[in-house]
């Protein structure tokens, strides 16, 4: 089965019978036309792909633009491929799905970049996760950085707590730098916990909180996700010796304040 560049199927009687000839496959190879193939099974280093009655090989790196952690997810799938090697009269075929995906991405990239403006809500897929944040694929090969500080109103220690490669969801465009780098936010799609602080908290109230950080001058206490307050060192016993109060204050401890 041959696929025209526009995506429509060009079928002959033989192709309809799943009997693409070597000549037709060679023509597709020389013209760069996509061919439709079914991923039969994962093998060492890649996949066996059936194109009509022919078996082709697709290297693992050529099945997708994103690293495949579980090779079995592609088994049984029908994709469009480009023939990148045609040898021995068509008996030795090497195909690439990635080549087509990257070509489509390049065509889409300019349009997608135009749509990414501050405030825009965008759907994306996590491509990779680093300590400082996650890179989100917005389509067309365009990626933006979701910094760890923008992942939630609560302090996120590691980006992997929130995002994993392959996760899909919506993010908000924050800015596009002069060099084309895109900054994304997630917490901006959530309610700001500080918007209700004045009505929820009052002087003299006793609240339960969790100590998140300890500094020389006091401890930071999380009262609810995204809302932290400072408990000054002078409020912790004993107060006689400098810094002695820190011995009884442990990060992660929950108590009344």
SEFI-83597 format. One record per atom (N, C-alpha, C): x negated, y, z; residue in three letters. Coordinates in steps of 0.05 Angstrom, whole numbers, padded with zeros to 5 digits, always signed. Layout:
BEGIN
XYZala...
This chain:
BEGIN
-00017-00023+00000unk+00000+00000+00000unk-00018+00025+00000unk-00015+00041-00020unk-00030+00066-00022unk-00013+00089-00012unk-00026+00109-00001unk-00012+00132+00010unk-00024+00156-00004unk-00006+00173-00016unk-00016+00197-00029unk-00025+00217-00009unk-00042+00237-00016unk-00051+00257+00003unk-00028+00271+00017unk-00005+00274+00004unk+00017+00288+00016unk+00032+00270+00036unk+00024+00244+00038unk+00036+00227+00057unk+00057+00208+00046unk+00066+00213+00021unk+00086+00195+00010unk+00073+00169+00000unk+00089+00148-00001unk+00079+00122-00009unk+00081+00118-00039unk+00059+00109-00050unk+00058+00103-00079unk+00058+00072-00081unk+00081+00061-00089unk+00084+00032-00089unk+00086+00022-00117unk+00072+00000-00122unk+00076-00015-00147unk+00090-00041-00139unk+00099-00057-00159unk+00112-00082-00153unk+00094-00100-00137unk+00068-00100-00144unk+00049-00117-00130unk+00045-00107-00102unk+00043-00081-00098unk+00039-00070-00071unk+00063-00076-00054unk+00087-00075-00065unk+00111-00081-00050unk+00111-00110-00041unk+00097-00127-00055unk+00094-00155-00047unk+00069-00159-00030unk+00057-00137-00021unk+00033-00138-00003unk+00011-00153-00017unk+00007-00147-00042unk-00015-00161-00057unk-00032-00140-00072unk-00041-00120-00057unk-00058-00099-00070unk-00082-00112-00083unk-00086-00105-00109unk-00108-00117-00123unk-00134-00103-00116unk-00156-00116-00122unk-00183-00105-00116unk-00186-00079-00132unk-00175-00079-00157unk-00177-00055-00174unk-00163-00031-00161unk-00139-00036-00150unk-00124-00015-00137unk-00139-00004-00112unk-00151-00022-00097unk-00166-00014-00073unk-00191+00001-00082unk-00204-00007-00103unk-00227+00007-00113unk-00219+00035-00122unk-00197+00037-00136unk-00187+00064-00145unk-00182+00082-00120unk-00170+00070-00100unk-00165+00086-00075unk-00191+00094-00062unk-00211+00077-00063unk-00237+00083-00051unk-00250+00106-00066unk-00250+00105-00093unk-00264+00125-00109unk-00249+00152-00108unk-00222+00151-00106unk-00206+00175-00106unk-00203+00187-00077unk-00211+00171-00057unk-00208+00180-00030unk-00180+00179-00020unk-00163+00163-00033unk-00135+00161-00025unk-00132+00143+00000unk-00114+00151+00018unk-00110+00134+00042unk-00096+00108+00034unk-00100+00087+00049unk-00087+00062+00046unk-00074+00054+00072unk-00052+00041+00071unk-00039+00032+00096unk-00048+00005+00104unk-00055+00002+00129unk-00065-00024+00139unk-00054-00030+00167unk-00053-00056+00173unk-00044-00065+00199unk-00068-00075+00215unk-00071-00065+00239unk-00093-00074+00256unk-00086-00101+00267unk-00101-00121+00257unk-00095-00149+00265unk-00105-00155+00293unk-00130-00150+00299unk-00141-00156+00325unk-00167-00142+00329unk-00174-00138+00355unk-00200-00127+00362unk-00221-00148+00360unk-00244-00142+00348unk-00267-00160+00345unk-00291-00145+00356unk-00314-00158+00355unk-00339-00146+00365unk-00345-00121+00349unk-00346-00098+00362unk-00353-00073+00349unk-00331-00059+00334unk-00307-00070+00334unk-00286-00057+00319unk-00260-00073+00317unk-00248-00072+00293unk-00222-00085+00288unk-00221-00097+00261unk-00206-00119+00259unk-00198-00130+00233unk-00172-00116+00224unk-00172-00105+00200unk-00149-00091+00190unk-00139-00104+00164unk-00114-00111+00163unk-00103-00124+00139unk-00091-00103+00121unk-00101-00102+00096unk-00091-00084+00076unk-00080-00102+00053unk-00054-00105+00051unk-00043-00125+00033unk-00052-00153+00042unk-00067-00167+00023unk-00078-00193+00030unk-00107-00192+00036unk-00118-00168+00036unk-00147-00164+00042unk-00152-00158+00071unk-00174-00168+00081unk-00182-00161+00109unk-00205-00140+00107unk-00202-00119+00122unk-00223-00099+00124unk-00232-00096+00152unk-00255-00083+00156unk-00266-00078+00182unk-00266-00048+00188unk-00256-00042+00212unk-00256-00014+00221unk-00273-00013+00247unk-00296+00001+00246unk-00313+00004+00270unk-00297+00017+00293unk-00304+00009+00317unk-00290+00020+00341unk-00290+00050+00341unk-00312+00062+00333unk-00314+00092+00333unk-00296+00105+00312unk-00286+00089+00293unk-00270+00101+00271unk-00240+00096+00273unk-00231+00085+00296unk-00203+00079+00299unk-00187+00104+00309unk-00201+00122+00322unk-00187+00146+00333unk-00208+00168+00337unk-00198+00192+00342unk-00216+00214+00347unk-00224+00216+00376unk-00209+00202+00393unk-00214+00201+00422unk-00223+00173+00429unk-00243+00172+00446unk-00255+00147+00454unk-00234+00127+00464unk-00235+00103+00453unk-00215+00082+00461unk-00226+00066+00484unk-00213+00068+00507unk-00221+00053+00531unk-00210+00025+00532unk-00187+00021+00519unk-00174-00005+00518unk-00169-00012+00489unk-00187-00028+00477unk-00185-00034+00448unk-00158-00047+00440unk-00146-00061+00459unk-00121-00075+00452unk-00098-00057+00445unk-00099-00031+00453unk-00076-00013+00448unk-00071-00009+00418unk-00091-00015+00402unk-00087-00010+00373unk-00078-00036+00358unk-00080-00058+00371unk-00073-00084+00358unk-00043-00084+00351unk-00037-00092+00326unk-00009-00093+00317unk+00001-00067+00305unk-00015-00045+00308unk-00006-00019+00297unk-00012-00016+00267unk+00006-00002+00254unk+00002+00003+00225unk-00006+00032+00222unk-00029+00036+00210unk-00041+00063+00207unk-00048+00068+00178unk-00053+00093+00172unk-00066+00100+00146unk-00096+00101+00150unk-00111+00089+00132unk-00140+00088+00133unk-00152+00099+00107unk-00177+00107+00109unk-00192+00113+00085unk-00214+00092+00081unk-00217+00082+00057unk-00237+00062+00051unk-00264+00077+00049unk-00283+00071+00066unk-00309+00084+00066unk-00331+00067+00054unk-00326+00041+00051unk-00345+00023+00038unk-00329+00002+00022unk-00337-00002-00003unk-00324-00021-00021unk-00347-00038-00034unk-00349-00063-00025unk-00371-00080-00035unk-00361-00107-00044unk-00377-00120-00059unk-00371-00148-00068unk-00343-00150-00080unk-00337-00131-00098unk-00311-00132-00112unk-00287-00129-00094unk-00291-00117-00071unk-00268-00112-00053unk-00266-00132-00030unk-00284-00152-00030unk-00283-00172-00009unk-00295-00162+00017unk-00312-00141+00014unk-00325-00129+00037unk-00316-00099+00039unk-00296-00094+00056unk-00285-00068+00059unk-00290-00057+00087unk-00297-00032+00089unk-00299-00018+00114unk-00281+00006+00113unk-00264+00010+00133unk-00245+00031+00132unk-00247+00049+00157unk-00236+00073+00155unk-00237+00092+00177unk-00211+00106+00179unk-00199+00105+00203unk-00175+00121+00209unk-00183+00148+00218unk-00206+00149+00232unk-00216+00175+00243unk-00221+00195+00221unk-00231+00187+00198unk-00236+00206+00176unk-00211+00220+00168unk-00189+00206+00167unk-00163+00219+00159unk-00153+00237+00182unk-00156+00228+00206unk-00147+00244+00229unk-00162+00270+00231unk-00188+00269+00226unk-00205+00293+00227unk-00198+00312+00205unk-00191+00301+00181unk-00184+00317+00159unk-00157+00332+00165unk-00139+00318+00177unk-00113+00330+00184unk-00117+00351+00206unk-00135+00345+00224unk-00141+00364+00246unk-00152+00391+00235unk-00170+00388+00216unk-00182+00413+00204unk-00161+00430+00191unk-00142+00416+00178unk-00120+00431+00164unk-00102+00444+00185unk-00098+00432+00208unk-00080+00442+00228unk-00093+00462+00247unk-00120+00461+00249unk-00134+00477+00269unk-00128+00507+00267unk-00129+00518+00243unk-00125+00547+00241unk-00097+00555+00249unk-00077+00539+00242unk-00049+00545+00249unk-00045+00543+00279unk-00057+00523+00291unk-00055+00519+00320unk-00068+00542+00335unk-00091+00550+00327unk-00105+00572+00340unk-00089+00598+00339unk-00074+00602+00318unk-00057+00626+00316unk-00035+00625+00336unk-00026+00601+00343unk-00003+00598+00362unk-00011+00600+00391unk-00037+00598+00396unk-00047+00598+00424unk-00053+00626+00432unk-00035+00638+00447unk-00038+00665+00457unk-00032+00665+00487unk-00042+00684+00502unk-00037+00685+00531unk-00007+00684+00536unk+00001+00665+00554unk+00029+00662+00561unk+00043+00639+00546unk+00030+00630+00524unk+00043+00608+00509unk+00042+00582+00524unk+00064+00567+00524unk+00065+00541+00536unk+00060+00520+00514unk+00040+00504+00518unk+00030+00486+00497unk+00029+00457+00507unk+00035+00439+00489unk+00033+00410+00496unk+00006+00400+00487unk-00007+00385+00504unk-00034+00375+00498unk-00039+00348+00510unk-00062+00337+00503unk-00071+00311+00514unk-00099+00314+00525unk-00103+00304+00549unk-00130+00306+00562unk-00150+00289+00546unk-00171+00303+00536unk-00191+00289+00520unk-00214+00279+00538unk-00222+00295+00558unk-00243+00286+00576unk-00241+00302+00602unk-00253+00291+00623unk-00252+00303+00649unk-00280+00306+00660unk-00286+00330+00670unk-00312+00336+00682unk-00307+00345+00711unk-00328+00350+00726unk-00325+00359+00753unk-00311+00386+00755unk-00316+00403+00735unk-00306+00430+00736unk-00279+00433+00723unk-00268+00412+00710unk-00242+00414+00698unk-00238+00393+00676unk-00217+00397+00661unk-00210+00378+00640unk-00208+00392+00613unk-00218+00379+00592unk-00215+00390+00565unk-00190+00378+00553unk-00172+00395+00544unk-00146+00387+00534unk-00145+00390+00504unk-00138+00369+00489unk-00135+00370+00460unk-00108+00381+00454unk-00107+00404+00441unk-00082+00418+00435unk-00072+00412+00407unk-00086+00394+00393unk-00079+00386+00366unk-00098+00399+00346unk-00101+00385+00324unk-00119+00396+00303unk-00148+00397+00311unk-00156+00382+00332unk-00183+00382+00342unk-00189+00407+00359unk-00169+00423+00364unk-00173+00447+00381unk-00171+00439+00410unk-00191+00446+00426unk-00191+00439+00454unk-00192+00465+00471unk-00180+00463+00494unk-00181+00484+00514unk-00190+00473+00541unk-00200+00490+00558unk-00210+00481+00584unk-00189+00488+00606unk-00181+00467+00620unk-00164+00471+00643unk-00183+00469+00667unk-00190+00492+00677unk-00210+00493+00699unk-00197+00482+00725unk-00214+00471+00742unk-00204+00458+00766unk-00189+00479+00784unk-00197+00504+00782unk-00184+00525+00798unk-00156+00531+00788unk-00149+00523+00764unk-00123+00529+00752unk-00105+00504+00752unk-00113+00483+00765unk-00098+00458+00765unk-00074+00457+00784unk-00076+00472+00805unk-00055+00472+00825unk-00059+00495+00845unk-00037+00501+00860unk-00039+00522+00880unk-00055+00512+00904unk-00054+00486+00909unk-00072+00475+00930unk-00100+00473+00918unk-00120+00473+00936unk-00147+00471+00927unk-00152+00443+00917unk-00161+00441+00892unk-00167+00415+00880unk-00197+00411+00881unk-00206+00390+00895unk-00235+00385+00898unk-00247+00374+00873unk-00233+00354+00861unk-00243+00341+00837unk-00221+00341+00815unk-00229+00348+00791unk-00210+00349+00769unk-00196+00321+00764unk-00211+00300+00770unk-00200+00273+00766unk-00176+00267+00784unk-00172+00283+00805unk-00149+00279+00822unk-00123+00287+00808unk-00126+00304+00788unk-00102+00314+00774unk-00100+00304+00745unk-00123+00301+00732unk-00122+00294+00703unk-00139+00270+00697unk-00129+00254+00678unk-00144+00231+00668unk-00143+00231+00638unk-00164+00221+00625unk-00164+00220+00595unk-00140+00205+00585unk-00126+00218+00565unk-00103+00206+00554unk-00077+00217+00565unk-00078+00230+00588unk-00054+00242+00600unk-00043+00263+00581unk-00016+00264+00578unk-00003+00284+00562unk+00015+00302+00579unk+00017+00327+00572unk+00034+00345+00587unk+00032+00373+00576unk+00044+00392+00590unk+00044+00420+00581unk+00026+00436+00598unk+00013+00456+00586unk-00004+00475+00599unk+00002+00503+00589unk-00009+00522+00602unk-00003+00550+00594unk-00029+00563+00584unk-00027+00578+00562unk-00050+00592+00552unk-00056+00616+00570unk-00080+00619+00579unk-00088+00642+00596unk-00102+00663+00580unk-00122+00655+00564unk-00136+00674+00548unk-00152+00659+00526unk-00159+00674+00506unk-00177+00664+00484unk-00200+00683+00483unk-00224+00674+00490unk-00248+00691+00490unk-00257+00698+00462unk-00274+00717+00460unk-00284+00726+00434unk-00298+00704+00419unk-00310+00685+00433unk-00324+00663+00420unk-00306+00640+00413unk-00279+00644+00418unk-00260+00623+00410unk-00253+00604+00432unk-00267+00606+00455unk-00261+00587+00477unk-00233+00594+00489unk-00218+00572+00495unk-00191+00575+00505unk-00189+00567+00534unk-00178+00585+00550unk-00174+00579+00579unk-00145+00572+00583unk-00140+00550+00598unk-00113+00540+00602unk-00107+00539+00632unk-00081+00539+00639unk-00072+00538+00666unk-00050+00518+00669unk-00049+00505+00693unk-00027+00487+00699unk-00010+00498+00722unk-00023+00509+00742unk-00008+00519+00765unk+00011+00542+00757unk+00006+00556+00735unk+00023+00577+00726unk+00051+00567+00718unk+00053+00541+00714unk+00079+00529+00707unk+00094+00519+00731unk+00081+00523+00755unk+00094+00515+00780unk+00102+00541+00796unk+00120+00537+00814unk+00128+00560+00831unk+00105+00569+00848unk+00101+00595+00850unk+00079+00606+00867unk+00088+00605+00896unk+00074+00589+00913unk+00082+00586+00941unk+00080+00612+00956unk+00063+00631+00947unk+00060+00656+00961unk+00084+00675+00958unk+00101+00669+00938unk+00124+00686+00934unk+00145+00685+00956unk+00144+00664+00973unk+00163+00661+00995unk+00150+00664+01022unk+00125+00672+01023unk+00110+00673+01048unk+00123+00692+01068unk+00131+00716+01058unk+00142+00736+01076unk+00167+00727+01090unk+00184+00713+01076unk+00209+00704+01087unk+00206+00678+01103unk+00184+00663+01098unk+00181+00637+01111unk+00164+00638+01137unk+00147+00658+01140unk+00129+00659+01162unk+00133+00685+01178unk+00131+00683+01204unk+00134+00707+01221unk+00113+00706+01243unk+00106+00730+01253unk+00086+00732+01275unk+00097+00718+01300unk+00081+00701+01312unk+00089+00687+01336unk+00098+00658+01331unk+00103+00651+01306unk+00111+00624+01300unk+00088+00605+01304unk+00095+00580+01312unk+00075+00559+01314unk+00081+00540+01291unk+00060+00536+01274unk+00064+00519+01250unk+00043+00497+01250unk+00050+00475+01237unk+00031+00453+01234unk+00015+00457+01208unk-00012+00453+01210unk-00029+00457+01187unk-00052+00438+01187unk-00066+00437+01165unk-00090+00420+01162unk-00114+00437+01157unk-00136+00432+01171unk-00160+00447+01168unk-00174+00438+01142unk-00178+00457+01124unk-00190+00450+01098unk-00220+00458+01096unk-00227+00479+01110unk-00255+00488+01110unk-00262+00502+01137unk-00288+00500+01144unk-00297+00513+01169unk-00320+00532+01161unk-00318+00557+01170unk-00339+00577+01166unk-00349+00587+01193unk-00369+00604+01192unk-00380+00615+01217unk-00359+00631+01233unk-00341+00644+01218unk-00322+00662+01231unk-00295+00649+01238unk-00291+00624+01229unk-00266+00611+01234unk-00260+00588+01216unk-00235+00578+01216unk-00228+00555+01200unk-00204+00563+01182unk-00205+00553+01158unk-00182+00557+01139unk-00163+00534+01143unk-00138+00541+01146unk-00117+00521+01151unk-00096+00522+01129unk-00090+00499+01118unk-00069+00497+01097unk-00043+00492+01111unk-00024+00510+01108unk+00002+00509+01121unk+00022+00494+01103unk+00018+00496+01077unk+00034+00482+01057unk+00018+00483+01031unk+00024+00466+01012unk+00008+00466+00987unk+00005+00493+00975unk-00020+00503+00974unk-00025+00529+00962unk-00025+00553+00981unk-00018+00548+01006unk-00017+00570+01025unk-00037+00564+01048unk-00059+00580+01049unk-00079+00576+01070unk-00080+00601+01087unk-00086+00597+01113unk-00089+00620+01131unk-00115+00616+01147unk-00125+00638+01157unk-00150+00637+01173unk-00144+00636+01203unk-00155+00616+01216unk-00154+00615+01245unk-00182+00624+01254unk-00183+00648+01266unk-00208+00660+01274unk-00222+00643+01295unk-00248+00645+01295unk-00264+00629+01315unk-00256+00635+01343unk-00247+00660+01349unk-00239+00667+01376unk-00215+00653+01386unk-00200+00640+01368unk-00175+00626+01377unk-00181+00597+01384unk-00205+00588+01381unk-00212+00560+01387unk-00228+00559+01414unk-00220+00542+01432unk-00236+00538+01457unk-00260+00519+01451unk-00282+00520+01466unk-00288+00541+01486unk-00299+00566+01472unk-00296+00589+01484unk-00305+00614+01472unk-00330+00625+01485unk-00341+00612+01505unk-00364+00622+01520unk-00389+00622+01504unk-00396+00600+01491unk-00421+00598+01476unk-00416+00601+01446unk-00433+00617+01434unk-00430+00621+01405unk-00432+00595+01390unk-00414+00591+01371unk-00413+00568+01353unk-00405+00542+01367unk-00401+00543+01394unk-00394+00517+01407unk-00366+00508+01399unk-00349+00526+01389unk-00322+00519+01382unk-00321+00499+01358unk-00341+00501+01341unk-00342+00484+01317unk-00344+00454+01323unk-00353+00447+01347unk-00356+00419+01354unk-00329+00405+01356unk-00309+00420+01361unk-00282+00407+01364unk-00265+00411+01339unk-00276+00423+01319unk-00261+00429+01295unk-00272+00412+01272unk-00255+00395+01261unk-00263+00377+01240unk-00246+00381+01215unk-00259+00384+01192unk-00244+00387+01167unk-00226+00363+01162unk-00201+00368+01155unk-00181+00347+01151unk-00163+00342+01175unk-00170+00354+01198unk-00154+00351+01222unk-00128+00366+01219unk-00106+00353+01228unk-00080+00366+01228unk-00072+00373+01257unk-00061+00397+01260unk-00053+00406+01287unk-00034+00429+01285unk-00026+00440+01309unk-00009+00463+01311unk-00025+00488+01314unk-00017+00509+01300unk-00031+00534+01300unk-00012+00557+01304unk
